[in-house]
Amino acid sequence: MFFRFESPWVLLFLLILPILALMPFWARRWTRPAVYRYSDISFAKSAKPSWKLKLRSLLSVINLLVIALVIIALARPQTGQAHEVVQGEGVDITLALDISGSMASLDFQPQNRLEAAKKVMDDFITKRPYDRIGLVVFASSAFHQSPPTTDHKMLSRFLEQTRLSTDLGIEDHTAMGMGLANAANMLKDSKVKSKVVILLTDGVNNSGEIDPLTAAEAAKSLAIKVYTIGMGRPGKVPVPVTDAFGRKTVTYEESQLDEETLKAIAEKTGGLYYRAEDTTGLQKIYDDINQLEKSRIEVQRYTRYLELVDWVLFPAMLLFLLEIVLRETIWRTLP
C-alpha cells in the first residue's frame, strides 16, 4: 500500500496561498482609508474591540483552507496496492556452511571467516527473491538450520544466529562429506530442473561417516550441481585463542584446505571450485554463482489505485458552506 498524487505539479499552486494571505495586509498598507475629523478621540481610544472583530480573520483562514483543499483535490490523491504475478521456475539452492573452529581465523578482517561468510551469503540470499533457499551447517556433524524456503527474512535470521562449533560446545572437527550429504538430501524431493548446493569450507574432511566424494556421487545422481568454495589465505593466519586464565590472545597457525577434494566434488557434479582469500574475493564468487544460476522467472506487476478526491472535496465543501453561513450571520456586513 502506498500514496501518490496523479498530477503532483498541481500542488505548485499551493505556493499562491501565502500571497493571498498577505494581500489584506498589503492593501491596508498601500491604500489610504477614508477619515473623519473629530475634536476629541479619547473616547474611541478607550473602546476595546469586540470578539467578533478579533475573530473576523477566521473567515480568511477558512477561505484559504477551502482553496488549499481544492488544489489538493485537483492533484488527484490516490492510494495504490501493487500485486505481483510470478510465472516460471526458480532454482532450489542449499547453502552448506562450515562452522568449525578454524572459521574463527582473522584473515578476513575486520571480521573472522564465519562472520564474513555470513554477510556475503546474506547478500546472496537477498539477490534471489524467487528461489527456495535452505541452510545446512556442519562441524563434527551436519545440522539443518532451515529447509528450502522463499521466506528469506526467516532464513536470514537463522543465518545470523549461526555460531562457531566452539561457541556451541560441540566437537570441533570438519565433516565435509556429512555437510554435502545433508545439503543434497534437502533437495532430493525438489521438482525443479535446477538444483544447486554451494558448499563453503576452510578445512579438511576429518570427521563424519560419509566421504565427501561419496556424497558428491549422491548429489550427482540427484542431478544436483555443487559449487565448492575454499575459504582462507594460504600459509599462517591469525587465530584467536583463550588461555587457561580466560585471557584472549592471537596466535598464527597454518591454514589447511583440501583443495583437491573440493575441486573433485565440483567437477563430479558439474559445478565449479573457487578459492576466496578475502571478503572482496568471496563476494565476487557469490556474485559469479548468482549470474551462472539464473532463475527462469517472469514477474508481472499490477497496481490498483483508489481515488481519494472525495475525502478532500467533502471537507472543502463543508468549510465553504460554513464560511457562507458565518458571513451571512455573525460577520454579516451591513450596507
Sequence and secondary structure as in RCSB ss.txt:
>XXXX:A:sequence
MFFRFESPWVLLFLLILPILALMPFWARRWTRPAVYRYSDISFAKSAKPSWKLKLRSLLSVINLLVIALVIIALA
RPQTGQAHEVVQGEGVDITLALDISGSMASLDFQPQNRLEAAKKVMDDFITKRPYDRIGLVVFASSAFHQSPPTT
DHKMLSRFLEQTRLSTDLGIEDHTAMGMGLANAANMLKDSKVKSKVVILLTDGVNNSGEIDPLTAAEAAKSLAIK
VYTIGMGRPGKVPVPVTDAFGRKTVTYEESQLDEETLKAIAEKTGGLYYRAEDTTGLQKIYDDINQLEKSRIEVQ
RYTRYLELVDWVLFPAMLLFLLEIVLRETIWRTLP
>XXXX:A:secstr
 EEEESSGGGGGGGGHHHHHHHHHHHHHHHS       S  HHHHH    HHHHTTHHHHHHHHHHHHHHHHHHT
 EEEEEEEEEEEEE  EEEEEEE SGGGG STBTTB HHHHHHHHHHHHHHT TTSEEEEEEESSSEEEEEEEES
 HHHHHHHHHT   HHHHT      HHHHHHHHHHHTTT  SS EEEEEEESS   SSSS HHHHHHHHHHTTEE
EEEEEES SSEEEEEEE TTS EEEEEEE    HHHHHHHHHHHT  EEEE SHHHHHHHHHHHHHHS  EEEEE
EEEEEEE HHHHHHHHHHHHHHHHHHHHTTT    
